[in-house]
Amino acid sequence: MSNPGMKLSDRIAKIKGATLVKSFCYSCPWNCPTEVYVRDNKVVYVKGNEDAPNNIGTRCSKGMASWWMTQDPDRLKYPMLRTNAKGQPGEFKRISWDEAFTFIADKLKSIAEKHGPEAVALTCHHDPNTQFYRHLLGDLYGSPNMYTHTSGCEMDRRSACLTLFGHPFPMHDFVNSKYVILWGMNMLGANQGLFESRALLEAKKRGAKIIVVDPAFTETAQKADEWIPINPGTDGAMALAMCQHIIAEGLHDKEFVKKYCEGFDGFKDHLKDKGYTPEWAADKCGVDADTIKRLARGFATTKPAMSAIFKGSGYYTNGNDAGRACYILDAICGQVDGPGNLHLKDWAPVGMPLDIPEEAKRKPEKEPLHAAMGYPIAPDLPNAQLPKAVIEGDPYPVKALFVQSTNPVMSDPDRDKMLEMFKHLELAVACEVLMSETALECDIVLPETSFYEMAEVRQGLWLGAEAIICQPAIEPVGESKPPYDIAKGIAQKMGWGEHFAFEHWEDWAKTATADLPGGLEQLKERGFWSQPPKFNKLADCLGTKTGKIEIYSHAYADSGFNPYPDYTERSVIPDDDYPLQVTHSKLSMHCNIVTQNNPLLMEICPENWVEINASDAAKYSIEDDQMVVIESPKDNITIRAKVVQGLVPGAVSIRHGHGFGHWAMGSVAKGKGAHSNNLMEIHTNPVTGANCYNECKVRVRPA
């Protein structure tokens, strides 16, 4: 009989005869700390870290099923070199790592000599291990173009946070809030950030009022006290009208505004001059003026409160100002960084894994692509504009592209343009776990280890300051390598091996955790380090030019943009030929580009679908569960329809997250679901560079 005083994790390890490894999950970017149980180099069980505040021992379905990737027969196992011409379905042969490193290094040297280092770009996910590629291609090679995938994610939110607060990623203290407005934020549907989802439901149990503003009656809206079915792309109009009413009624927090906000008086005049009243907004939003006024009063007079966004208010060419307006509601009501508010989280003292001496760094000779493209305050690369640089050399030529854990051929609008782009690259390198559609367009494909086989130290996305660690639980599959080893191999061929001198992951991890209390050993033992959230620290943590919440944005003004948020109509409006507006929402069972080849998740959710309002379905002879054709001016897809009441008439909601793997990825994913991105022309937010996925009009008919 087991010792009743023994911790659950130790009891599980004993029962299974397994070794316990503290790690974290990378099925989605929230990286919940985990406990991995290994026997005979196989993952036999995985659970959440019972001591970590993020998930308190539990995991979501994606995380529970993630062990499959350790034995997925479709995994990339060896370096692969393209053997046929660009523009044809990719054919590859197996090569050695030495051949791969030599091939890449020779190409990099040639491109630097002919075009300069700025002709090389990196686009990746937010995996901190990509810092090794940044050290290689940025610090040592000299490219200014080290980017992530934000333009296809929450670029408008990121920009709003940075320009208003000088903070990249505020969190949400839902559990202590009493009034929460979620603008297009379907956190219970996307199933990310378990601690935030729990906190939101706990807040509701405690009596908090939850308002969801969304064209669709999402999973989160179903749990809310009130659903506001707003017209697509009009969040900014409603938020500005709420700000106007709050200020006109004198309900704003005057003391907070005076102490912490920049440009309030000008904003007040701006709202008045533009006529941004609830009556003005009502017709645009499809929400009556009395409702807008009621919500404004409720938000302003209930404390603590929170107005929160993620992706939903973006994906339109007016999404940047919509995001700013939604967050300015927090600012004028004094609802920033206190308990129950939008929280400007502290960061753990985690440093860089390598220390590249300044004298070894090559300074870029040209400005980064995003600035040269005319997006000076974009938080990341406007990915949809990259083909212009590659194909046309505008604003300057890009000749090589490294992609890591991203799939721009499928993830960005206009697949045809992305496919054309790869024909013009002199070097395209994919660092991946599976052979994605983008990898098939590359010259060379490098097999990366999964998160079960590599080490990583990174910031945690819990509410308070947190460091988390991923430790190798099993040996790499095939000849796959972690990012450090890949970057090191290329660096050695480039003559920079001295800067990648570490032989073991613990060596660079010790460098990254040198300032962390307890250091690497304690982090390995516990799996995480955290501190309780610190509130009411605005005097010390606002990273804007003025050190205040910039309602008047100096970043916007300095770049020639309107310093106050405005409302503009979205760029694509339905018409008689294409009468329906596209919107998107995510699936709880899928994330990024690896879950579609997981048979456990595909058994639960084997395909995506499109939701259509019952009145529209009747108009276009669509029945529930019927296959339909959705057609835009550019392309069409065939997808299953779900007829619903909970959707604004005139809109369709495509559940996004399938359609990868139609000709790539693996045997499970191949041919499943429908992918909507090629329905869209390229529309990029003019300020932030975000992909505007919802700027799309369509018509629908039975298949």
N, C-alpha and C positions, 0 to 999 in steps of 0.2 A: 504494500500500500504506500502511495506517495506521501511525502511529508506535507501535512495540511498548511504549514507555514511557508512552504516553498512558493516562489513567485510563479504565476501562470506560465510565463515564458520558459522558465527552467523546467517546469513540469512537462510542457509540450516537448521540449528538447529530449527529456529523459524517455518519455513514452515513445517517441519516434526514433530514438537512437540517433539523433541528429546534432549537428553543431549549429549553434545560433550565431548569426552574423547581423549586427545592427547596420541598417542601411536606410535608403529612402526610395520611393517609387517615382519613376519618371514617365508614367503613362500619360500624365498631363503636367502642365507647368507648376502645379501646386506642391508637388514633391512631399507627400506625406511621409514622415519617418516610419520605417517598417522594421520588422524582425523576420529575417530569412532563415529558414531551417534547411540545412544541407546534409545529405547523406550520400556517400559514394559519388561525389561531384555532381549530384542532382538536387535541384530544388524540390523538396518534398512537402513544404508547407510555407505559407507566408501570412503574416498578420500585421496589423498596425502596432507600432510601438506604444505599449500601454502607459508609458510615462510621459510621452510627448503631448503637448497641449493641442497640437494640430488636429489629431484624429482620435485620441484617447483609445487606442487599441483597435479601432475599426478601420475598414477600407471601403472604397467604392467598388463597383463591379469591375471597372476597368483595371483597377489595381489588383483585385483578387484573381483576375484571369491573366495577369501579365506574365506569370511564370511560363506561359506557353512559348514565349519568344526564346527561351533557353533551349528548346528542343524543336523549334519550327524547322521542318525540313527545307523550307524555301529560303532560309537565311543565306545571306552572302557569306562565303567562307574563305574566298581567296581574292587577291587583287585581279582585276579583269581589264584587259586592253581592247579597245574597239578595233575591229578588223575590216569594217566596211565603211563606205562613204557616208558623210553626214546627210541627213534628209531621208535616209532609209531606216527601216526598223533596225535597231541596234543589234549587232552581232559581236560577240566578245570571245577572247581566248584567255585562259588562265596564264598569269605570269607570276614571277617571284616578287617579293617586296623590294629586293634590290633593283630589279628592273623597273618597278613602278616609281621608286624614289628617283632613280636616274632620269627616267623619262620626264617626270615633272620638273626636276631641277634644271634640266637642259632647256625645257620650254620657258621656264621662268627667267633664266638668264638671257635667252634670246629676246623675249618680250621686253624686258627692262632695257636692253640695249637699243632696240628699235623704236619703242614707244614710251618708255619711262615706266616706273613702278606703278603709277596711278592707273595704268591700263589693266591692272589686276584687281578684282573685287571678290569679297567673301560675303556670302549671305548664309545665315545659320539660324538655329533656334536660340533660345536664351540659356543654353547649356553653358555654365561657366568654364567647362573644359574647352570650349572654343577659344578661351583666352590663349591657349597654346598656339592655335592658328593665327591669332592676332599678334602674338609675340613674333611669330615667324614672318607673316606677310605684311604686318603693319610696322612693328618696331624695327625689324632687321631689313626687310625688303624695301620698305618705304612707301607702301600704298596707304593713302588716306581713306580707302574705301572698305572699311571693316563694318559690316552691317548685320542686323538680325531680321526677323520676319515681321516686325511690328506693323508695317503698313497693311498687312493682311490680317491683323488682329485688332488691337485696341489703340491704334495710333492717335485717333482724335481724343480719347480719354487721356492718353499719355501727354499729349500736347497741352491739353487744358490744365492738367496737374502741374506741369513744368512752368507754364506761363503765369498761372495764378499763384501757386504756392512754392515754386522752385523745388518741388518734390516729385520724383518719378512715378511713385506707385503707392498712393494712400490706401489704407485698409479700412475696414468697417467694424465699428464696435456696436454691432446690432444688439447684443444681449442687454445692453444698458439703455437702449434707445426707447423712446415712447411714441415716436412718429417717424415712419420711414417711407420715403417716396423712392421707388425704383423705376428708373426710366429705361424701358426696354431691356431690363436686366433679369434674365431667366436663370438665376443661379441654381434653382432646384431642378431645372430641366437639363442644363449642361452638366450638372453633377460635378462641380469643381469646388475646391476649397471647403472640405467637409466641416471644418470648425465654423466657417461663416454660415453655411446652410443650417447647421445645428443652432447657432446663435440667433438666426432670424426666426426660426420656429420657437425657440425658447422665449424670445422677446414677445412673440404673439401670445404665448401662454401667460406671460406676465401682464398682458393687457395692452401691449403696444399696438398702435394702429398702423397697418401695413397697406400702402397704396401702390398699385402697379399700373404704370402708364405704358401701354403697349398695344399695337394694332391686333395682337393675338392673345387669346385667353390661354396663356402659357401655364405650365405646371406651377410656376411661382404665383401667377395671378389666381390660380385655383385655390391657393392657400391664403390669399390676401383678404383683407376686410373689404377692399373696394378695387374693382378693375375699371380703369379709364380707357376705353377703346378709342385711341387717338388715330387720326389719319397718318399714314406713313410719312416720315420725313418732316414732321411739324413739331417735334419736341421743343425745338428752340423757340418757336412762337409762344407756346404755352408757358415755358419757363420764364421768358422775358415778361410776359403779361403778369405772371405771378409776382415777379420782382417789382413791377410797376405798382401793382395793387398793394403790396406790403409796404412799399415806401410811401405811397399816397395816403395810406391809412395810418402812417406813423408807427407801424408795427415792427420796424427794423430795430436791431440792437444798437442804439446810438453810441453807447460807450465802447462796445467792441469795435464798431466801424471806425470810430475816431482814433482808437489806439492801434488797430492792426491793419486797416484797409487803406489802399491807395486809390484815389480817383472816384470816391463815392459820389461827390457832388456833381461831377461831370457825368457820371452814369445816370444819376437822377434826371438831369437835363436831357441826356440822350434818349432815355425812355419816353420822356414827355414830348420831345421834338419829333420822334418817330411815330408817336401815337400807338405805342405798344401796350394797349389796354386789353383787359379781358374780352371786351366786346369786339375789338379788332381780331383777337386771336381765335375767337369762337368759330368763325366761319372757316378759317384755315384748318383748324385742328379737328373740327367735328365734335368739339366739347363745348357745351354751352357756357356762357359767361358766368352764370351764377355758380356753376361747379368749379370753375377756375378760381373764383373769388373765395369760395368756401375752402378749397384746398390750400390756398395761399394763407388764409387766416388760421387754419388749423396748423399748418406748418410753423408759422411765425409765433404762435401763442403756446405751443406745446414744446416743452424742453425736458430732456434733450431730444433733438430731432436730427434727421439726416436725409439729404437728397443725394442719391447715388446713381452712377452710370457705369457701364462697362463697354459693351459694343453696340448696343441697340440704338442709341441716339446717333451713332456714327453711320458709316457705310453710305452716306449721301454727301454731295458736294457742299452741303451746309452743315455737316456734322461737327466741324470744329467749333463754330460759334454756339451750336446747340449744347455741346459739352460744357463750354465755358459758362453759359447761362444757367445750366443745371447746378453747377458748382457755386456760382455766385449766390444762388439762393442760400447755401450754407453760410457763405461769408457775411451777407448783410443781416442774417439772423443770429450771428455769433455762434454758429454751430460747427466749428472747426476745432478738432484736436482736444475736445473735452470728452469725458465719459459719455458714451452714447452717440458720438459724432463721427463724421469722417475723420479718420485718424492718420496723422503723419507719422508713420511708424519709425522707430529707431532701427539702426542697422547694427548687426554684430561686427566686432572687430576682426573681420576676415580680410586678408590681404591678397596680393597677387602671388601666384605659385612660383613665378620666376622673377628674378631681379636682373633685367637687362640694363647694363651700364649706359648712361647717356651718350658716352662717346661711341658706343657701338650702334646706336640708333641712327637710321637714315631719315632725315627730315623730309616730309612730303614737299614736292615742288609745286603742286597744284592743290586747289581747294577740293574738299570732298565732293563727290558727285551730287549729293542732295543740294548743296549750296550752289554748285555750278548750274544745276538744273533750274534754279530759281525758287528753291524751297529752303531759305536760310534758317528757318526755325523748326524745320521738320525734325522730329526726334529720331528718325531713322531714314533709310533709303526709300524713296517712292518706287517700290519694286515694279509697278506696272509701267514705269517710264524707262526701265533699264534697257528694253529692246532698242529704243531710240539711240542710246549711247553705243550699243553694240553694232547695230545695223547701219546707222547713219553717222556715227562718230560725233553725235551731238549730246552733251556739250563738249566732250572730247572722247576719243576712242577707248573702248573697253575691249580687250582682246582675250582676257582669261577670266574664268569664273570658277570659284570654289563654292560648292553647296554642301552644307552639312545639316542633316536632319530637317531638310526643307524640300519642298516639291513644287517649285514655281510653275512648272508646266501645267500642273493641275490646280495649284493654290491661288494663282493670280488670274485676273480677268483676261479674256481673249487668249485661249490656249494656242490658237493658230499663230499669233504674234510671237508667243514664247517659243514655239517650235521653230519658227523662222530664225529667231535670235541665235539658237544653238548652232545653226549652220554657219554662222559668221564668226564664231569663236575659234581662236587658234588653240586654246586649251580650255577644256571643261572637265573638272574633277568633282566627282560625287563621293562623299564620305557617308556611307549609309549602312543600315542593318539589313534592308531588303532592296531588291532591284526595283526602284520606283520608276515612274514615267520619266522623270527628269534624269535619273541615272542612265536610262536607256539612250538619252541624247548626248551623253558625255563621252569624252575620249578615254577616260580611265575611271574605274570604279573601285574604291577602296573599302573593304569591309570593316566597319567599326564594331566594337563590342557593344552588347546591350548594357543597360545599367546594372544588370546582375553580374557582369563580368569586369566592371571597371571601377575605379575610384574617382571620387569627386567631393570637393568641399565647396559649399555655397551658402548664400543667405537663404534662410527659411522665410516663407511667406505667411507665417503666423502673425498675429496682431502685434506682439512685442518683438524686441530684438531677438534674433534666433540664428544660430549657425547649425547646419545639418551636414551629415556625411553619408556618402555612398561608399561602401566597401566591397571589393570583389568577393562574391560568394562562391562562384565556381570558376573553373578555368575557361578561357576564351573558346568560343565555338570556332572550329576550323583554325584558320590562320588569322582570324580577326584581331585587330589591335585597338587599344584605346587611343584617344586623340593625342595624348602626350607622346606616345611611341611613334605615331604617324608624323607629327610635326617634327619630332627629333630626327627621324630617318631622312626627311627632306632637308632639314637644317644641316645635317652632316654632309649631304651631297652639295649643298650650297657653300660649304666652308664655314658654317656657323655652329658646328657641333659643340664648341666650348660653352655655349649658352644653354645647352640642353644636356648638362652633364649628369643629371640624376639617373641612377640605375633603377631605383625602386620608387613606387608611388608615395610611400611614407616620407621620402626625402622632400619632394616638392610640397606635400601636404603639411609638413612641419613648417615650411616657409610661409604658407598661407595662413597657418594658425598660430604664428609666433606671438601675436598679441591677444590671443583668445585665452581667457581664464581657464586653467586646467590643461591647456594645450591640446595636442593631437591625441595623446593617450586617453585622456578623459573623454574626448569627443568620440573616439572609437568605442569606448566602453559603454557610453550612454546612447550614442547615436545622434545626439543633439545637445546644444547648449542654448539656454533661453533666459530671458529676463522678463519680469512683468511689464506690461505696457506703461509707458510714462505719458501722462496727460498734461495739458495746459502748458506747453513748452514753446509756444509760438514765438516768443521773443528770441529764442535761440535756434529755431529750426527752419525758418522761412528762407529759402535759397534764392529769392528773386533779387533783381538789381537794387530795389529799394529796401529789401529786408521786410517787406510787408506783403499782404495779400493784394496782388495787383489787379483790381477790377479794371483800372486803366493799365493795359499791358504795355510796358516799355519795350518788351521783346517784339510785340506786334508793331508798335510805333516806329521803332528803330529799323524795322525791315520794310517799312512802307505800307503796312496794313492798318486797318481801322483798329485803334486800341480798345474800342468797346465792341462787344458782340452785337452783331446785326442779324436780322432774319432775312434770308433770301430763299426763293423757291428752289426745290431740287431741280436738277438739270434735265431729267427725263420724265415727261408727263404722259400718262396713257392717253390714247386717242381712239378714234372709231375703229382703226385697223388692229390696234393692239391695246385693248381696253383695260388690262389688268396690271397692277403694280406688283413687282416682285419684292418680297421680304424673305429673310432667312432666319432660321433658328437651329440650334445645335441639337445633337442627340446625346442622351446620357450614356450610351454604351460605347461611344466612339470619340476618339480625339487624336489629332495629329495624323500621321500617315502609317501607323503600325497596327492599329486595332482591327483594320478591315481584313487582315489575314489571320485573325485569331478565331478559331472555330467555336470557342466557348462563347465569345461575344456575338459572333454571327448567328449562332443558334438562337440567341435571344432577340437580336435585331438584325435580320439578314438583309434588309434593304431600307432605303429611305423613302420618303413620300412627299406629296404636296398637299397642303390643306387648302380648301376652298370653301367659302361661305355658301350656305345652303341656297340662298337666293341666286347667287352667281351660278351654282351648279345646275339649278333648274333652267336658268337662261341658256346655258351652253350644253344641255343634255348630258350632264355628268352625273354618274351614280357613284355611291360610296364603294370603295375597294376596286374601282374600275381602273384599268390602265388608260392613261391619257397622254396626249402629245401637248407639250408646252412649247410654243414657238415664239421667238423674238425676231426682230428684223435681221438678226445675225445667224441664228442657229436654232435647233430644236432638240428636245430630249423627250424620251418616253419614260413615264414614271407613274407609280400608283397614286391614286387620289383618295383623300379622306375628306368627306363632306362634313363640315362642322358648323355650328352656330357661332362659336366663339372666335370670330375673325371679322374685321372691318370689311364690309362689302366693297368690292372693287380691288381687293388685294388677294394675292396668293402667298402662302408661307411655305417655302421649300425647306424641308429638314435637310440641313447640310451635313456632310460628313461621310457620304458614300460616293461611289463612282470611281474612287481610286482603284487601280489594279485592273482596269478593263483590258489592258494589254501588258500589264507589268505586275509587280508586287508579289504575286504568289498564287498558288492553286486555289486557295479558299476565296480570296478577294476577287479573282478574275471574273469580270462580267457582271458583278453584283451592283445593283443600285444604279442611280443616275447622278451625273455630275453637272452642276448648273453653270459653272463659271464661263463656259464658252457661249452662253446665251448673251453675255454682256460685251459691249464695246468697252474700251478703256476710258474710265472716268476717274480722275484723281483729284482729291481735295486740293484746292488751289493754294492752301496755306500749309497744311500738315503733310501732304503727300499720301494720305490714306487711300487705299483701294475703296472705291465706292460700289460695293457689291449690289446694293439695292437700286442703283440707277439703271433700271431695266424695266421695259414694258413688254408684256407678252399677251398672247391669246391662247386659249385652251380648247381642245376638242377631244372626243373619244378616240382612242388609238385604233 
